[in-house]
């Protein structure tokens, strides 16, 4: 095997591993955003009484 072939092989393996990690991180981030959205409520959706209590 030539050194350049070996270098290409290592580079391809590294890129493959990096893509897997990035995909995993993106999926985790999307899950976290979905969980956060379930727990959050927009101010415009809050009842008027709750909004007045927040102003105190």
Secondary structure as UniProt FT lines:
FT   HELIX           3..39
FT   HELIX           43..45
FT   HELIX           48..55
//
